[in-house]
Amino acid sequence: MTDAELARAVALEAGALLARIRGAGDCSGKALGDRGDHDANLLILDRLRAARPDDFILSEESVDDRARCAARRVWIVDPLDGTREYASGSDEWAVHIGLAIDGRPAVGAVAVPALARVFATDDVAAPPPPLPDRLRVVVSRSRAPEIARRVGEALGATMIAMGSAGAKAMAVVDGRADIYLHDGGQYEWDNCAPAAVAMAAGLHASRIDGSPLVYNCENPLLPDLLICRPELAERVLAAIRAGRG
């Protein structure tokens, strides 16, 4: 099994487990979110350790082993991206299984059970749809970053509110949006798998200053992210610079 096949299989299985847990209806609210985080994390750790015993794992829901910093291969996972959405009954949550090799987002899978789909780096890239007359920027339901609002205004774009980071990034991958721009509060597990999938699909993925995304850092904080259609990258980066000027 290739790394991409493994990522896809684990994301699919974890997503199915989370759907079963929520569907059972025996807990709700914070207790449901905590159980989903815990049980999905155990499944993911078990599957990755069995299949790739020599690799390290950085998970949002596990104690960080800093020995990973000296490793070439590190799986970076978010067992339940969008815990709040999951616990509240929203469908805008995902499972992230990413693999960083030499600090780069090399392999990834993002399961979005509401779409009955796993997006992965071994997908056959489809031809991109034509750009819409009015661009679409996907932002958080809870808080649209100021920089995203400014860029949206500069480009004359429509703002689309959505839940988890994975759900938003995959909206760009499948053509429901054109730009995902985030500034503040993310960690490596929030965007490693989405960035890997987006790049494999031919999209632009970077920091919001245009610099490369680097993973497996000692401090896993990776606060900002831009995923967009490649033909929009320079326009978006220019609008970000202007908005900060």
Steps between C-alpha positions, in 0.01 A plus 500: 500500500638837402510793742211665316293182508570467871402860569177454305409174675566637849309823434205302364494265797529780756225698329270197507575446869417862580174477307403187696583662833284802424224288350474285814352797684623395846690824567491859380670837523848513650487133603433401139787713373739362761402142421538555128845657541614219729366199313599622154849579627545149642390344170733719295802439723437125491472484121801721427726332755409157365562600138800734547668408831814703427315827436419765759152640558400853603134505600291776649365250751829343619802610701761639264819294477760760400731224379294528181691817414800294391288267283454528123149350505233623739126436476312813603137430586187664629266216601199733502542835328202708605420348840256783573313442174494124559368540855233751396355280225652686205633301203798734448771287663779283364783257573857598403775246433814673373858387449785750503824384341802723560263767628278513191134392474563197283195277549154563634141392527203700626178313571182709486227251599219746421611486136557123519846571365868471583724749317854365465829573331466200270174628349507556126490878462193617308518796260421817698163662434499848347541784747162640601406858421517575871774329703413308815701521823422239765532615863416373847143520624620613841758760395600624158859627524527872429754430227249270326234771505745752356615266225140411421411865465808573286412217262127564500446150636208332672569372853385144575478398867593141582613289796825311542832574329484177304148569379603847381817384327318218321240749375783654296625159390160396363419839346230627738732789596805666349697629799551385859689753706569462873701715736546407865457196720580193290748224570675254272226239541240753383651543155764236415261251341285769331811670359636171366169418331466851357852501356450155347185636333705779340396779735721761661569446874730722706530730798316828448830675424557251216769301683490118497312299759750320725401216732646295783630811678579489871212742560207366296327838480438582132256786527426608145417335171403582143348241268370627167481445126855542365399773256376706797805464723681819397183707518415369845854545635510855360166576668633361829807722478288803416266425788790491741668809360 
